């Protein structure tokens, strides 16, 4: 079996070894080389130092000479189209730069192992290997379904496999009939590729959208605040990281904080909790969708965006059962067509839309309900 070739970029020799050793534990992946920083990486590419081109690059974000964000720009200038996974420290500067890297085209990110490496190295290893496989199989052949890897090779990867939806079925979903009434809230969920997708949608919303928007983006503790702050700077509507007890206000986007499930209760307040993860994630889209559906009933719109796994599917069913309107992103514009695909397969999705049409359609539904 052809192995996935990975290049590791980090200014710490110790971290390069740790990351390489984690990757090598999976028999389907091999580390073909390393670089000390972005400049070293670009110099080696220019001199054809690497015998073969990598399939995936893992890259530190804070490095001397050339940091991760600059390196991404240089790769783009040279038309080197290789998915990059950012590894970042959980610091104010690290999280800020990570959000910039995602905006600049990084495929995904995850926090580096902490100073007490033995405490979280296994968790980081599992996530890193999974993200490498998703980056490779999700981008290596855009004209074929994402390939699956056996459960023995990676049990968690079973959730990632996708099947193509026929043009006929997609057309039927697009033409689904519903009668929009008054809309009082919007809920959205995303995972891999979500920061870019959410930025695309939220920055198109007007400052007077007239409803609260609740968002779950699968993201580790420490990164959602930087994500919300970056979105707030680039959006017309106000964007905040949600806090316990906040009253839901119109014209505000609430981002669920990493490590907490976010729910909306009948008092129209946001409640956070650390109940067990669902589908291996916390916050979970289903937690938000189900709770909001009980509060807003038929007066709600849900949107499931790019991401792997099945989070959001059960919530979509609940939204539809209570009379709400459901939207999922189409396959062609997804980074990973997992979550929207599973939501679609429930048979409860009203509209399958390309990413660039989602904000426009949301606004159309919201405004038509006010007539």
C-alpha positions as CSV (number, residue, x, y, z in Angstrom):
1,X,0.0,0.0,0.0
2,X,1.3,3.5,-0.9
3,X,2.3,5.4,2.2
4,X,1.3,9.0,2.9
5,X,4.5,11.1,2.8
6,X,4.7,13.8,5.5
7,X,7.1,16.6,6.0
8,X,7.6,18.0,9.6
9,X,8.5,21.7,10.1
10,X,9.3,22.9,13.5
11,X,12.1,25.0,15.0
12,X,12.5,22.7,18.0
13,X,14.7,19.6,17.3
14,X,12.9,17.8,20.2
15,X,9.5,18.6,18.8
16,X,10.5,17.5,15.3
17,X,11.5,14.2,16.8
18,X,8.3,13.9,19.0
19,X,6.0,14.7,16.0
20,X,7.9,12.4,13.7
21,X,7.8,9.5,16.2
22,X,4.1,9.9,16.7
23,X,3.5,9.8,12.9
24,X,5.7,6.8,12.4
25,X,3.6,4.7,14.7
26,X,1.0,4.5,12.0
27,X,2.1,2.0,9.3
28,X,0.3,3.9,6.5
29,X,2.3,7.1,7.0
30,X,6.0,7.9,6.7
31,X,8.1,11.0,7.5
32,X,10.2,11.8,4.4
33,X,12.0,14.8,5.9
34,X,12.0,17.8,8.3
35,X,12.7,21.5,8.2
36,X,13.8,23.9,11.0
37,X,11.5,26.8,10.0
38,X,9.7,28.2,7.0
39,X,12.8,29.6,5.4
40,X,14.6,26.2,5.7
41,X,11.5,24.6,4.1
42,X,11.5,26.9,1.1
43,X,15.2,26.7,0.6
44,X,15.0,22.9,0.6
45,X,12.1,23.0,-1.9
46,X,14.1,25.4,-4.1
47,X,17.2,23.1,-4.1
48,X,15.1,19.9,-4.6
49,X,16.5,18.7,-1.3
50,X,13.6,16.3,-0.8
51,X,13.7,13.3,-3.1
52,X,10.0,13.2,-3.4
53,X,7.3,15.8,-2.7
54,X,5.3,15.3,0.5
55,X,1.6,14.6,0.5
56,X,1.0,16.6,3.8
57,X,3.1,19.1,5.8
58,X,2.8,19.6,9.5
59,X,4.1,23.1,10.5
60,X,4.7,25.0,13.7
61,X,3.2,28.5,13.7
62,X,5.8,30.4,15.7
63,X,9.3,30.0,14.2
64,X,12.3,32.2,13.7
65,X,13.4,33.5,10.2
66,X,10.0,32.5,8.7
67,X,6.9,31.7,10.7
68,X,4.0,29.5,9.6
69,X,1.8,32.3,8.2
70,X,4.6,33.6,6.0
71,X,5.5,30.1,4.9
72,X,2.0,29.4,3.8
73,X,2.1,32.6,1.7
74,X,5.4,31.5,0.1
75,X,4.0,28.0,-0.7
76,X,1.1,29.7,-2.4
77,X,3.4,32.0,-4.4
78,X,5.3,29.0,-5.7
79,X,2.1,27.0,-6.5
80,X,3.1,24.3,-4.1
81,X,-0.4,22.9,-3.4
82,X,0.2,20.6,-0.4
83,X,-2.3,20.5,2.6
84,X,-0.7,22.0,5.7
85,X,-1.6,21.1,9.2
86,X,-0.6,23.7,11.8
87,X,0.7,22.7,15.2
88,X,0.4,25.6,17.6
89,X,1.1,26.4,21.2
90,X,-1.9,27.5,23.3
91,X,-0.8,31.1,23.8
92,X,-2.3,34.4,22.9
93,X,0.1,34.9,20.0
94,X,0.0,31.2,19.0
95,X,-3.8,31.1,18.8
96,X,-3.9,34.4,16.9
97,X,-1.4,33.2,14.4
98,X,-3.2,29.9,14.0
99,X,-6.4,31.7,13.0
100,X,-4.4,33.7,10.5
101,X,-3.0,30.5,9.1
102,X,-6.4,29.0,8.7
103,X,-7.6,32.1,6.9
104,X,-4.5,31.9,4.6
105,X,-5.3,28.4,3.5
106,X,-4.0,25.9,6.2
107,X,-6.0,22.7,6.0
108,X,-6.4,22.2,9.8
109,X,-4.7,22.6,13.1
110,X,-4.2,21.1,16.5
111,X,-2.5,22.1,19.7
112,X,1.1,20.9,20.3
113,X,1.8,18.5,23.1
114,X,2.1,20.5,26.3
115,X,5.3,20.8,28.4
116,X,4.2,17.7,30.3
117,X,4.3,15.7,27.1
118,X,3.4,12.4,28.6
119,X,0.0,13.7,29.7
120,X,-1.5,14.4,26.3
121,X,0.8,12.9,23.7
122,X,-1.5,10.0,23.1
123,X,-4.4,12.3,22.4
124,X,-2.4,14.5,20.1
125,X,-1.0,11.4,18.3
126,X,-4.5,10.1,17.5
127,X,-5.7,13.5,16.3
128,X,-2.6,14.2,14.3
129,X,-2.7,10.8,12.5
130,X,-6.4,11.3,11.8
131,X,-5.9,14.8,10.4
132,X,-3.1,13.7,8.2
133,X,-5.3,11.0,6.7
134,X,-8.2,13.3,6.2
135,X,-5.9,15.9,4.6
136,X,-4.5,13.3,2.2
137,X,-7.6,11.3,1.3
138,X,-9.8,14.4,1.2
139,X,-7.6,16.3,-1.2
140,X,-5.5,13.8,-3.2
141,X,-8.3,13.0,-5.7
142,X,-11.1,15.5,-6.0
143,X,-12.9,13.3,-8.7
144,X,-13.2,10.2,-6.6
145,X,-14.8,9.4,-3.3
146,X,-12.7,9.7,-0.2
147,X,-11.0,6.4,0.4
148,X,-11.4,4.5,3.6
149,X,-8.7,3.0,5.8
150,X,-9.4,-0.3,7.6
151,X,-10.6,-0.2,11.2
152,X,-7.5,-2.0,12.2
153,X,-5.3,0.8,10.8
154,X,-7.4,3.6,12.4
155,X,-10.7,2.9,14.1
156,X,-11.7,6.5,14.3
157,X,-11.2,6.9,10.5
158,X,-14.3,4.8,9.8
159,X,-16.5,7.9,10.2
160,X,-14.7,9.8,7.5
161,X,-15.6,7.8,4.4
162,X,-18.0,9.5,2.1
163,X,-20.2,8.5,-0.9
164,X,-21.1,10.7,-3.8
165,X,-24.7,12.1,-3.9
166,X,-26.1,11.9,-7.4
167,X,-27.0,15.1,-9.2
168,X,-30.6,14.0,-9.3
169,X,-30.8,13.7,-5.5
170,X,-29.1,16.9,-5.0
171,X,-31.5,18.6,-7.3
172,X,-34.4,17.2,-5.4
173,X,-33.0,18.5,-2.1
174,X,-32.5,21.9,-3.6
175,X,-36.2,22.0,-4.8
176,X,-37.6,20.8,-1.4
177,X,-40.7,22.8,-0.7
178,X,-41.3,24.6,2.6
179,X,-43.2,27.6,3.8
180,X,-40.9,29.9,5.8
181,X,-42.6,31.6,8.7
182,X,-41.1,33.9,11.3
183,X,-37.5,33.0,12.1
184,X,-36.2,33.8,15.6
185,X,-32.8,32.1,15.5
186,X,-30.1,30.5,13.4
187,X,-27.9,27.6,14.5
188,X,-24.8,26.5,12.7
189,X,-22.3,23.6,13.0
190,X,-18.9,22.9,11.4
191,X,-15.7,20.9,11.9
192,X,-12.7,20.4,9.5
193,X,-12.7,23.4,7.1
194,X,-15.2,25.1,9.3
195,X,-13.3,28.3,10.2
196,X,-13.0,29.3,6.5
197,X,-16.6,28.2,5.7
198,X,-18.0,30.1,8.7
199,X,-16.0,33.2,7.9
200,X,-17.5,33.1,4.4
201,X,-21.0,32.9,5.7
202,X,-20.8,35.2,8.8
203,X,-19.0,38.0,7.0
204,X,-21.9,38.2,4.6
205,X,-24.5,38.7,7.3
206,X,-25.8,42.3,7.8
207,X,-25.4,44.0,11.2
208,X,-29.2,44.1,11.6
209,X,-29.9,40.4,10.7
210,X,-32.6,40.5,13.4
211,X,-31.9,37.1,15.0
212,X,-29.2,35.6,17.2
213,X,-26.9,33.1,15.5
214,X,-25.4,30.2,17.6
215,X,-22.3,28.5,16.3
216,X,-20.5,25.3,17.2
217,X,-17.1,24.9,15.5
218,X,-15.1,21.8,16.6
219,X,-12.1,23.6,18.1
220,X,-9.9,22.9,21.1
221,X,-9.9,24.9,24.3
222,X,-8.0,28.2,24.0
223,X,-8.7,28.8,20.3
224,X,-12.4,29.7,20.0
225,X,-11.8,33.1,21.7
226,X,-9.2,34.1,19.0
227,X,-11.5,32.7,16.3
228,X,-14.5,34.8,17.6
229,X,-12.3,38.0,17.9
230,X,-11.0,37.6,14.3
231,X,-14.5,37.0,13.0
232,X,-15.7,40.1,14.9
233,X,-13.1,42.3,13.3
234,X,-14.1,41.2,9.7
235,X,-17.9,41.0,10.1
236,X,-20.7,43.5,10.0
237,X,-22.6,41.6,12.8
238,X,-21.2,41.3,16.3
239,X,-19.3,38.1,17.0
240,X,-18.4,36.9,20.6
241,X,-17.3,33.8,22.3
242,X,-20.3,32.6,24.4
243,X,-20.2,32.8,28.1
244,X,-22.4,31.1,30.7
245,X,-25.7,32.9,31.4
246,X,-25.5,35.2,28.4
247,X,-29.0,36.3,27.2
248,X,-29.4,35.6,23.5
249,X,-29.6,38.9,21.7
250,X,-30.5,39.6,18.1
251,X,-27.7,40.7,15.7
252,X,-25.1,38.8,17.7
253,X,-23.2,35.6,16.7
254,X,-22.3,33.3,19.6
255,X,-19.3,31.0,19.2
256,X,-19.3,28.0,21.6
257,X,-16.1,28.0,23.6
258,X,-13.8,25.0,23.2
259,X,-14.2,22.3,25.8
260,X,-17.9,23.2,26.6
261,X,-21.2,22.1,25.1
262,X,-23.4,25.1,24.4
263,X,-27.2,24.9,24.8
264,X,-30.0,27.4,24.6
265,X,-32.7,27.0,27.3
266,X,-36.3,28.3,27.5
267,X,-35.1,31.4,29.4
268,X,-33.4,32.4,26.1
269,X,-30.1,32.2,27.9
270,X,-26.9,30.4,26.9
271,X,-25.8,27.6,29.2
272,X,-22.5,25.9,29.0
273,X,-21.6,22.5,30.5
274,X,-18.8,19.9,30.5
275,X,-21.0,16.8,30.0
276,X,-19.4,13.9,28.2
277,X,-18.3,14.5,24.6
278,X,-20.7,13.4,21.9
279,X,-19.1,11.7,18.8
280,X,-15.8,12.4,20.5
281,X,-16.2,16.2,20.5
282,X,-17.1,18.9,23.0
283,X,-18.7,21.3,22.0
284,X,-21.1,19.2,19.9
285,X,-23.4,20.5,17.2
286,X,-26.1,18.1,18.2
287,X,-26.2,19.5,21.7
288,X,-26.8,23.0,20.4
289,X,-29.3,22.0,17.7
290,X,-31.5,19.8,19.9
291,X,-31.7,22.4,22.7
292,X,-32.4,25.3,20.4
293,X,-35.0,23.3,18.6
294,X,-37.0,22.9,21.9
295,X,-36.9,26.7,22.5
296,X,-37.5,28.1,19.0
297,X,-39.6,25.3,17.6
298,X,-40.5,26.0,13.9
299,X,-39.0,29.5,14.1
300,X,-35.4,28.3,13.5
301,X,-32.9,27.7,10.6
302,X,-30.1,25.2,11.0
303,X,-27.0,24.9,8.8
304,X,-24.5,22.0,8.7
305,X,-21.2,22.9,7.2
306,X,-18.0,21.0,6.2
307,X,-16.5,18.5,8.6
308,X,-15.9,14.9,9.2
309,X,-18.1,12.6,11.2
310,X,-21.8,12.7,11.9
311,X,-22.3,15.5,14.4
312,X,-25.3,17.6,13.5
313,X,-27.3,14.8,11.9
314,X,-29.5,14.0,14.9
315,X,-29.9,17.8,15.6
316,X,-31.0,18.3,12.0
317,X,-33.7,15.6,12.5
318,X,-34.9,17.4,15.7
319,X,-35.0,20.8,13.9
320,X,-37.1,19.4,11.1
321,X,-39.4,17.4,13.5
322,X,-40.3,20.7,15.2
323,X,-41.0,22.5,12.0
324,X,-37.7,24.3,11.4
325,X,-35.8,24.8,8.2
326,X,-32.7,22.8,7.5
327,X,-29.7,23.6,5.3
328,X,-26.5,21.6,4.5
329,X,-23.5,22.6,2.5
330,X,-23.0,20.8,-0.8
331,X,-20.3,18.4,-1.5
332,X,-18.4,20.4,-4.1
333,X,-17.7,23.3,-1.8
334,X,-16.9,21.2,1.4
335,X,-13.3,20.7,2.6
336,X,-14.6,17.3,4.0
337,X,-18.0,16.1,3.0
338,X,-18.8,14.2,6.1
339,X,-21.2,16.0,8.5
340,X,-23.3,17.6,5.7
341,X,-23.5,14.2,3.9
342,X,-24.8,12.4,7.0
343,X,-27.3,15.2,7.7
344,X,-28.5,14.9,4.1
345,X,-28.9,11.2,4.4
346,X,-31.4,11.6,7.3
347,X,-33.9,12.9,4.6
348,X,-34.6,16.0,6.7
349,X,-32.5,18.6,4.9
350,X,-34.6,21.2,3.0
351,X,-31.8,22.9,1.0
352,X,-28.4,21.6,-0.2
353,X,-26.4,24.8,-1.1
354,X,-22.9,25.7,-2.2
355,X,-21.1,27.7,0.4
356,X,-21.3,31.0,-1.4
357,X,-25.2,30.8,-1.4
358,X,-25.8,29.9,2.2
359,X,-25.7,33.4,3.7
360,X,-27.9,34.8,0.9
361,X,-30.5,32.0,1.3
362,X,-30.5,32.4,5.1
363,X,-31.3,36.1,4.7
364,X,-34.0,35.3,2.2
365,X,-35.7,32.9,4.6
366,X,-35.4,35.3,7.5
367,X,-36.7,38.3,5.6
368,X,-39.5,36.4,3.9
369,X,-40.8,35.3,7.2
370,X,-41.3,38.9,8.3
371,X,-43.6,39.9,5.5
